[in-house]
Amino acid sequence: MNDDTPNQPRGEQIQQAEREAARQRILAQAEADRVPAEETTRAVPDRRWRRGRQ
């Protein structure tokens, strides 16, 4: 599968390029939203349950 295939119709080449661009945008957004594993495994005390009992 090569993007430079001469016998591939121009419309299909454009669609393939648009799909790849969309894929790259999705991957970039996912990377921006990613939470590092170190942050998900760190214990954080949750004292909210004590607020009503004080």
C-alpha positions in Angstrom: 0.0 0.0 0.0 1.8 3.1 -1.2 0.2 6.5 -1.4 2.0 7.1 -4.7 0.2 4.3 -6.5 -0.4 5.7 -10.0 -3.4 3.4 -10.8 -5.4 4.5 -7.7 -8.1 7.1 -8.6 -7.5 10.7 -7.4 -10.7 10.7 -5.3 -9.5 7.6 -3.4 -6.1 9.2 -2.8 -7.8 12.3 -1.4 -10.0 10.2 0.9 -7.0 8.2 2.1 -5.1 11.4 2.8 -8.2 12.8 4.7 -8.5 9.6 6.7 -4.8 9.7 7.7 -5.1 13.4 8.7 -8.1 12.6 10.9 -6.2 9.6 12.4 -3.3 11.9 13.2 -5.6 14.5 14.8 -7.3 11.7 17.0 -3.9 10.4 18.1 -2.7 13.9 18.9 -5.8 14.6 21.0 -5.5 11.2 22.8 -1.9 12.0 23.6 -2.9 15.4 24.9 -5.7 13.9 27.1 -3.5 11.0 28.3 -2.9 10.7 32.1 0.5 9.3 32.9 0.4 5.9 34.8 2.4 7.5 37.7 -0.5 9.8 38.3 -3.2 7.1 38.2 -1.4 4.8 40.7 -0.5 7.5 43.3 -2.6 7.2 46.4 -4.5 10.4 47.2 -6.3 10.7 50.6 -10.0 11.3 50.1 -11.4 13.1 53.1 -14.7 14.2 51.5 -16.7 11.6 53.4 -15.7 13.3 56.7 -17.1 16.7 55.8 -20.7 15.9 57.0 -19.5 14.3 60.2 -17.6 17.2 61.7 
